[in-house]
Amino acid sequence: MLLIALLTAGWDLPVAVADEGTPVVVNCGQPQVKPQHIILTCADNTWAIDNLVWRSWEPDGATGSGIEFKVTCVPNCAQGSSTYSPVTITLKGAAAPDFRYTTAIITNQNTGRSDTWPMQ
């Protein structure tokens, strides 16, 4: 009743601002928040990051570290060798309406090499 009385009296009430939403990363088709494991190549599982620890998880980006698992597909992926390396991961590109991170930047802590990968 008070609300109706205030509106009728001409009071301008503040409009609630919509929540920006919690950003998600799509991990092989599943939206997740702060996953412990991300598979970057869902079709063949030859590139993933495990044991993820997130330092930040915000709408403007997320940063974490973990262990990269990567298969060198030589002569082919089935016969290739696996490597494990410590990496940092930065997620970017979360925007309305779904607040889904669209890009991952993976940096090898041993070599400093960075790879940019689209998150789908």
Steps between C-alpha positions, in 0.01 A plus 500: 500500500779739588653448154170582330457808718853622421457443127161671504657795682754535218808369682772368275624175648840361403492226239684183597805434287506154346767267632784471252498125554774265594732434206530143374742308285354243263688175561409254220147637479445540875500851653709494817621740768860455618545147364788289628551357151455650151520297179604729215468243218175322576496290183815302583600610854859572394526831687372569849586683821459319830538588869383856432522751782328831423649825634217712358162444334340829400283626210804669342715184515621202697853387583620169631775242483514127447672214320470483123462159336583509131544222244753561225322339206810364323472279302132521605306573819452133586877438489616841618672574829348686794654796679408657833591862579407762758292775338305813578164552333320827439137501389351806327200620306206446738211724397123518531272321456672169585823626666699222335876533472587475130881492500765313698865602508719216626859585595758230565681595821818316391540653154288817512325397177133604479220343298165671443200271467130571429270366772176364356 
